[in-house]
């Protein structure tokens, strides 16, 4: 069953974050993920959306999503994101 990863990101250092962006797709592509959306200015229908970036990813299975997220190469790259931003990241199952 497909799963989605939703990331709400508050970027506070764009230069440092660009180091994360530079290596993201190479690692991500090797884990069967699909980048569905990267949005800087979503149309907010309800509530307050204070994040500077929202990302939606899809994986064929939760195991593949976990293999990507917890992989040594992604965690090494993610150090740039951790230094440049704060995030809420959730894994949700498709219907």
MITORDO-51596 format. One record per atom (N, C-alpha, C): residue number from 1; atom name; residue in one letter; x, y, z. Coordinates in Angstrom, 3 decimals. Layout:
% residues N
{migu NUM 'CA' 'A' {X Y Z}};
...
% end
This chain:
% residues 95
{migu 1 'N' 'X' {0.842 -1.181 0.000}};
{migu 1 'CA' 'X' {0.000 0.000 0.000}};
{migu 1 'C' 'X' {0.886 1.243 0.000}};
{migu 2 'N' 'X' {0.557 2.199 -0.855}};
{migu 2 'CA' 'X' {1.317 3.446 -0.919}};
{migu 2 'C' 'X' {1.212 4.225 0.385}};
{migu 3 'N' 'X' {2.270 4.962 0.656}};
{migu 3 'CA' 'X' {2.282 5.873 1.803}};
{migu 3 'C' 'X' {2.750 7.238 1.325}};
{migu 4 'N' 'X' {2.383 8.242 2.094}};
{migu 4 'CA' 'X' {2.787 9.615 1.805}};
{migu 4 'C' 'X' {3.580 10.171 2.964}};
{migu 5 'N' 'X' {4.562 10.974 2.660}};
{migu 5 'CA' 'X' {5.314 11.716 3.666}};
{migu 5 'C' 'X' {4.966 13.182 3.449}};
{migu 6 'N' 'X' {4.472 13.811 4.507}};
{migu 6 'CA' 'X' {4.141 15.233 4.460}};
{migu 6 'C' 'X' {5.129 15.950 5.366}};
{migu 7 'N' 'X' {5.791 16.950 4.818}};
{migu 7 'CA' 'X' {6.750 17.736 5.592}};
{migu 7 'C' 'X' {6.348 19.204 5.559}};
{migu 8 'N' 'X' {6.191 19.780 6.742}};
{migu 8 'CA' 'X' {5.962 21.211 6.898}};
{migu 8 'C' 'X' {7.264 21.770 7.447}};
{migu 9 'N' 'X' {7.888 22.660 6.691}};
{migu 9 'CA' 'X' {9.242 23.097 7.012}};
{migu 9 'C' 'X' {9.273 24.608 7.205}};
{migu 10 'N' 'X' {9.951 25.028 8.259}};
{migu 10 'CA' 'X' {10.179 26.453 8.511}};
{migu 10 'C' 'X' {11.670 26.700 8.317}};
{migu 11 'N' 'X' {12.021 27.273 7.174}};
{migu 11 'CA' 'X' {13.428 27.500 6.822}};
{migu 11 'C' 'X' {13.879 28.839 7.406}};
{migu 12 'N' 'X' {14.988 28.817 8.146}};
{migu 12 'CA' 'X' {15.522 30.057 8.709}};
{migu 12 'C' 'X' {16.903 30.408 8.169}};
{migu 13 'N' 'X' {17.513 29.497 7.392}};
{migu 13 'CA' 'X' {18.819 29.757 6.770}};
{migu 13 'C' 'X' {18.791 29.158 5.361}};
{migu 14 'N' 'X' {18.407 29.975 4.380}};
{migu 14 'CA' 'X' {18.258 29.498 2.996}};
{migu 14 'C' 'X' {19.579 29.007 2.400}};
{migu 15 'N' 'X' {20.690 29.645 2.735}};
{migu 15 'CA' 'X' {21.977 29.216 2.198}};
{migu 15 'C' 'X' {22.332 27.812 2.674}};
{migu 16 'N' 'X' {22.183 27.564 3.950}};
{migu 16 'CA' 'X' {22.470 26.237 4.504}};
{migu 16 'C' 'X' {21.473 25.217 3.962}};
{migu 17 'N' 'X' {20.215 25.618 3.836}};
{migu 17 'CA' 'X' {19.186 24.711 3.315}};
{migu 17 'C' 'X' {19.493 24.306 1.876}};
{migu 18 'N' 'X' {20.111 25.189 1.115}};
{migu 18 'CA' 'X' {20.448 24.867 -0.277}};
{migu 18 'C' 'X' {21.458 23.711 -0.351}};
{migu 19 'N' 'X' {22.269 23.532 0.688}};
{migu 19 'CA' 'X' {23.178 22.385 0.743}};
{migu 19 'C' 'X' {22.390 21.083 0.841}};
{migu 20 'N' 'X' {21.302 21.115 1.587}};
{migu 20 'CA' 'X' {20.404 19.966 1.701}};
{migu 20 'C' 'X' {19.730 19.700 0.351}};
{migu 21 'N' 'X' {19.198 20.747 -0.266}};
{migu 21 'CA' 'X' {18.515 20.601 -1.554}};
{migu 21 'C' 'X' {19.435 20.018 -2.628}};
{migu 22 'N' 'X' {20.692 20.413 -2.609}};
{migu 22 'CA' 'X' {21.636 19.980 -3.640}};
{migu 22 'C' 'X' {21.820 18.465 -3.671}};
{migu 23 'N' 'X' {21.705 17.809 -2.536}};
{migu 23 'CA' 'X' {21.917 16.366 -2.496}};
{migu 23 'C' 'X' {20.652 15.542 -2.369}};
{migu 24 'N' 'X' {19.504 16.200 -2.223}};
{migu 24 'CA' 'X' {18.267 15.490 -1.905}};
{migu 24 'C' 'X' {17.835 14.506 -2.992}};
{migu 25 'N' 'X' {17.671 14.959 -4.228}};
{migu 25 'CA' 'X' {17.084 14.120 -5.265}};
{migu 25 'C' 'X' {17.908 12.873 -5.567}};
{migu 26 'N' 'X' {19.207 12.975 -5.535}};
{migu 26 'CA' 'X' {20.042 11.804 -5.814}};
{migu 26 'C' 'X' {19.774 10.686 -4.810}};
{migu 27 'N' 'X' {19.712 11.029 -3.549}};
{migu 27 'CA' 'X' {19.440 10.034 -2.510}};
{migu 27 'C' 'X' {17.993 9.570 -2.594}};
{migu 28 'N' 'X' {17.068 10.509 -2.695}};
{migu 28 'CA' 'X' {15.644 10.204 -2.717}};
{migu 28 'C' 'X' {15.290 9.251 -3.859}};
{migu 29 'N' 'X' {15.803 9.493 -5.043}};
{migu 29 'CA' 'X' {15.480 8.686 -6.222}};
{migu 29 'C' 'X' {15.884 7.228 -6.063}};
{migu 30 'N' 'X' {16.887 6.959 -5.275}};
{migu 30 'CA' 'X' {17.351 5.580 -5.120}};
{migu 30 'C' 'X' {16.470 4.759 -4.176}};
{migu 31 'N' 'X' {15.428 5.363 -3.605}};
{migu 31 'CA' 'X' {14.532 4.657 -2.678}};
{migu 31 'C' 'X' {13.098 4.545 -3.205}};
{migu 32 'N' 'X' {12.926 4.612 -4.516}};
{migu 32 'CA' 'X' {11.620 4.433 -5.155}};
{migu 32 'C' 'X' {10.579 5.470 -4.742}};
{migu 33 'N' 'X' {11.040 6.617 -4.290}};
{migu 33 'CA' 'X' {10.107 7.672 -3.913}};
{migu 33 'C' 'X' {9.703 8.514 -5.112}};
{migu 34 'N' 'X' {8.570 9.173 -4.949}};
{migu 34 'CA' 'X' {8.071 10.078 -5.981}};
{migu 34 'C' 'X' {7.788 11.422 -5.323}};
{migu 35 'N' 'X' {8.375 12.485 -5.860}};
{migu 35 'CA' 'X' {8.151 13.832 -5.364}};
{migu 35 'C' 'X' {6.858 14.345 -5.987}};
{migu 36 'N' 'X' {5.826 14.559 -5.168}};
{migu 36 'CA' 'X' {4.523 14.982 -5.676}};
{migu 36 'C' 'X' {4.341 16.487 -5.650}};
{migu 37 'N' 'X' {4.875 17.159 -4.630}};
{migu 37 'CA' 'X' {4.692 18.602 -4.536}};
{migu 37 'C' 'X' {5.725 19.225 -3.617}};
{migu 38 'N' 'X' {6.193 20.399 -4.014}};
{migu 38 'CA' 'X' {6.997 21.279 -3.166}};
{migu 38 'C' 'X' {6.345 22.643 -3.299}};
{migu 39 'N' 'X' {5.837 23.168 -2.208}};
{migu 39 'CA' 'X' {5.056 24.398 -2.269}};
{migu 39 'C' 'X' {5.560 25.416 -1.259}};
{migu 40 'N' 'X' {5.848 26.603 -1.750}};
{migu 40 'CA' 'X' {6.275 27.704 -0.883}};
{migu 40 'C' 'X' {5.096 28.576 -0.456}};
{migu 41 'N' 'X' {4.037 28.586 -1.243}};
{migu 41 'CA' 'X' {2.889 29.463 -0.966}};
{migu 41 'C' 'X' {1.574 28.716 -1.194}};
{migu 42 'N' 'X' {1.229 27.775 -0.306}};
{migu 42 'CA' 'X' {-0.021 27.040 -0.514}};
{migu 42 'C' 'X' {-1.238 27.943 -0.321}};
{migu 43 'N' 'X' {-2.309 27.590 -0.972}};
{migu 43 'CA' 'X' {-3.571 28.293 -0.761}};
{migu 43 'C' 'X' {-4.186 27.730 0.518}};
{migu 44 'N' 'X' {-4.215 28.528 1.548}};
{migu 44 'CA' 'X' {-4.708 28.084 2.854}};
{migu 44 'C' 'X' {-6.228 28.198 2.870}};
{migu 45 'N' 'X' {-6.887 27.087 3.114}};
{migu 45 'CA' 'X' {-8.346 27.062 3.165}};
{migu 45 'C' 'X' {-8.877 27.281 4.575}};
{migu 46 'N' 'X' {-8.123 26.824 5.572}};
{migu 46 'CA' 'X' {-8.497 27.017 6.973}};
{migu 46 'C' 'X' {-7.239 27.127 7.814}};
{migu 47 'N' 'X' {-7.329 27.883 8.875}};
{migu 47 'CA' 'X' {-6.250 27.950 9.849}};
{migu 47 'C' 'X' {-5.088 28.818 9.420}};
{migu 48 'N' 'X' {-3.990 28.653 10.137}};
{migu 48 'CA' 'X' {-2.773 29.430 9.933}};
{migu 48 'C' 'X' {-1.691 28.500 9.405}};
{migu 49 'N' 'X' {-1.083 28.838 8.306}};
{migu 49 'CA' 'X' {-0.019 28.028 7.695}};
{migu 49 'C' 'X' {1.249 28.859 7.713}};
{migu 50 'N' 'X' {2.037 28.711 8.753}};
{migu 50 'CA' 'X' {3.202 29.571 8.945}};
{migu 50 'C' 'X' {4.502 28.980 8.394}};
{migu 51 'N' 'X' {4.413 27.892 7.660}};
{migu 51 'CA' 'X' {5.612 27.220 7.162}};
{migu 51 'C' 'X' {6.089 27.843 5.864}};
{migu 52 'N' 'X' {7.400 27.846 5.651}};
{migu 52 'CA' 'X' {7.965 28.418 4.440}};
{migu 52 'C' 'X' {8.008 27.413 3.292}};
{migu 53 'N' 'X' {7.835 26.132 3.587}};
{migu 53 'CA' 'X' {7.832 25.108 2.545}};
{migu 53 'C' 'X' {7.011 23.918 3.023}};
{migu 54 'N' 'X' {6.224 23.368 2.105}};
{migu 54 'CA' 'X' {5.483 22.139 2.361}};
{migu 54 'C' 'X' {5.828 21.164 1.256}};
{migu 55 'N' 'X' {6.128 19.918 1.643}};
{migu 55 'CA' 'X' {6.563 18.908 0.680}};
{migu 55 'C' 'X' {5.679 17.674 0.837}};
{migu 56 'N' 'X' {5.292 17.090 -0.299}};
{migu 56 'CA' 'X' {4.517 15.854 -0.304}};
{migu 56 'C' 'X' {5.268 14.819 -1.131}};
{migu 57 'N' 'X' {5.596 13.696 -0.507}};
{migu 57 'CA' 'X' {6.325 12.596 -1.140}};
{migu 57 'C' 'X' {5.451 11.351 -1.127}};
{migu 58 'N' 'X' {5.681 10.451 -2.071}};
{migu 58 'CA' 'X' {4.971 9.182 -2.102}};
{migu 58 'C' 'X' {5.981 8.044 -2.228}};
{migu 59 'N' 'X' {5.715 6.964 -1.501}};
{migu 59 'CA' 'X' {6.513 5.743 -1.593}};
{migu 59 'C' 'X' {5.577 4.563 -1.796}};
{migu 60 'N' 'X' {6.048 3.511 -2.469}};
{migu 60 'CA' 'X' {5.199 2.336 -2.668}};
{migu 60 'C' 'X' {4.785 1.666 -1.357}};
{migu 61 'N' 'X' {5.672 1.702 -0.355}};
{migu 61 'CA' 'X' {5.372 1.067 0.932}};
{migu 61 'C' 'X' {5.985 1.883 2.072}};
{migu 62 'N' 'X' {5.487 1.638 3.260}};
{migu 62 'CA' 'X' {6.064 2.259 4.443}};
{migu 62 'C' 'X' {7.489 1.809 4.691}};
{migu 63 'N' 'X' {7.778 0.576 4.338}};
{migu 63 'CA' 'X' {9.142 0.061 4.520}};
{migu 63 'C' 'X' {10.129 0.839 3.656}};
{migu 64 'N' 'X' {9.728 1.153 2.426}};
{migu 64 'CA' 'X' {10.619 1.921 1.548}};
{migu 64 'C' 'X' {10.778 3.355 2.032}};
{migu 65 'N' 'X' {9.702 3.936 2.558}};
{migu 65 'CA' 'X' {9.804 5.283 3.127}};
{migu 65 'C' 'X' {10.755 5.285 4.314}};
{migu 66 'N' 'X' {10.631 4.291 5.181}};
{migu 66 'CA' 'X' {11.522 4.196 6.334}};
{migu 66 'C' 'X' {12.955 3.930 5.937}};
{migu 67 'N' 'X' {13.144 3.087 4.914}};
{migu 67 'CA' 'X' {14.511 2.803 4.443}};
{migu 67 'C' 'X' {15.177 4.078 3.958}};
{migu 68 'N' 'X' {14.425 4.929 3.251}};
{migu 68 'CA' 'X' {14.961 6.217 2.795}};
{migu 68 'C' 'X' {15.260 7.118 3.989}};
{migu 69 'N' 'X' {14.262 7.366 4.840}};
{migu 69 'CA' 'X' {14.419 8.337 5.913}};
{migu 69 'C' 'X' {15.526 7.950 6.897}};
{migu 70 'N' 'X' {15.604 6.696 7.244}};
{migu 70 'CA' 'X' {16.577 6.255 8.242}};
{migu 70 'C' 'X' {17.921 5.827 7.646}};
{migu 71 'N' 'X' {18.065 5.918 6.317}};
{migu 71 'CA' 'X' {19.325 5.519 5.694}};
{migu 71 'C' 'X' {20.469 6.416 6.161}};
{migu 72 'N' 'X' {21.651 5.857 6.198}};
{migu 72 'CA' 'X' {22.828 6.623 6.615}};
{migu 72 'C' 'X' {23.061 7.826 5.704}};
{migu 73 'N' 'X' {22.879 7.631 4.381}};
{migu 73 'CA' 'X' {23.143 8.741 3.463}};
{migu 73 'C' 'X' {22.128 9.870 3.627}};
{migu 74 'N' 'X' {20.846 9.528 3.848}};
{migu 74 'CA' 'X' {19.877 10.603 4.041}};
{migu 74 'C' 'X' {20.094 11.292 5.382}};
{migu 75 'N' 'X' {20.351 10.547 6.421}};
{migu 75 'CA' 'X' {20.560 11.166 7.729}};
{migu 75 'C' 'X' {21.788 12.071 7.731}};
{migu 76 'N' 'X' {22.820 11.716 6.977}};
{migu 76 'CA' 'X' {23.988 12.597 6.859}};
{migu 76 'C' 'X' {23.604 13.891 6.144}};
{migu 77 'N' 'X' {22.847 13.775 5.050}};
{migu 77 'CA' 'X' {22.398 14.957 4.323}};
{migu 77 'C' 'X' {21.438 15.794 5.164}};
{migu 78 'N' 'X' {20.578 15.152 5.905}};
{migu 78 'CA' 'X' {19.568 15.849 6.709}};
{migu 78 'C' 'X' {20.187 16.760 7.767}};
{migu 79 'N' 'X' {21.442 16.548 8.101}};
{migu 79 'CA' 'X' {22.093 17.430 9.073}};
{migu 79 'C' 'X' {22.069 18.883 8.586}};
{migu 80 'N' 'X' {22.144 19.082 7.275}};
{migu 80 'CA' 'X' {22.044 20.433 6.709}};
{migu 80 'C' 'X' {20.640 20.995 6.936}};
{migu 81 'N' 'X' {19.621 20.156 6.743}};
{migu 81 'CA' 'X' {18.240 20.600 6.972}};
{migu 81 'C' 'X' {18.020 20.911 8.444}};
{migu 82 'N' 'X' {18.525 20.056 9.318}};
{migu 82 'CA' 'X' {18.366 20.283 10.761}};
{migu 82 'C' 'X' {18.981 21.619 11.171}};
{migu 83 'N' 'X' {20.126 21.955 10.573}};
{migu 83 'CA' 'X' {20.818 23.206 10.906}};
{migu 83 'C' 'X' {20.114 24.429 10.327}};
{migu 84 'N' 'X' {19.363 24.238 9.241}};
{migu 84 'CA' 'X' {18.783 25.365 8.512}};
{migu 84 'C' 'X' {17.291 25.563 8.724}};
{migu 85 'N' 'X' {16.643 24.603 9.404}};
{migu 85 'CA' 'X' {15.187 24.672 9.485}};
{migu 85 'C' 'X' {14.655 23.823 10.628}};
{migu 86 'N' 'X' {13.382 24.012 10.900}};
{migu 86 'CA' 'X' {12.633 23.134 11.791}};
{migu 86 'C' 'X' {11.525 22.514 10.966}};
{migu 87 'N' 'X' {11.050 21.338 11.358}};
{migu 87 'CA' 'X' {10.046 20.672 10.524}};
{migu 87 'C' 'X' {9.106 19.803 11.347}};
{migu 88 'N' 'X' {7.916 19.634 10.801}};
{migu 88 'CA' 'X' {6.969 18.607 11.218}};
{migu 88 'C' 'X' {6.896 17.643 10.046}};
{migu 89 'N' 'X' {7.146 16.364 10.287}};
{migu 89 'CA' 'X' {7.145 15.368 9.207}};
{migu 89 'C' 'X' {6.306 14.188 9.660}};
{migu 90 'N' 'X' {5.365 13.779 8.803}};
{migu 90 'CA' 'X' {4.486 12.676 9.144}};
{migu 90 'C' 'X' {4.385 11.694 7.985}};
{migu 91 'N' 'X' {4.189 10.433 8.311}};
{migu 91 'CA' 'X' {3.969 9.367 7.355}};
{migu 91 'C' 'X' {2.503 8.978 7.466}};
{migu 92 'N' 'X' {1.776 9.011 6.335}};
{migu 92 'CA' 'X' {0.374 8.628 6.360}};
{migu 92 'C' 'X' {0.121 7.578 5.284}};
{migu 93 'N' 'X' {-0.810 6.689 5.541}};
{migu 93 'CA' 'X' {-1.149 5.634 4.608}};
{migu 93 'C' 'X' {-2.177 6.109 3.601}};
{migu 94 'N' 'X' {-2.058 5.626 2.369}};
{migu 94 'CA' 'X' {-3.063 5.892 1.337}};
{migu 94 'C' 'X' {-4.270 5.008 1.617}};
{migu 95 'N' 'X' {-5.401 5.424 1.118}};
{migu 95 'CA' 'X' {-6.619 4.603 1.261}};
{migu 95 'C' 'X' {-6.623 3.474 0.282}};
% end
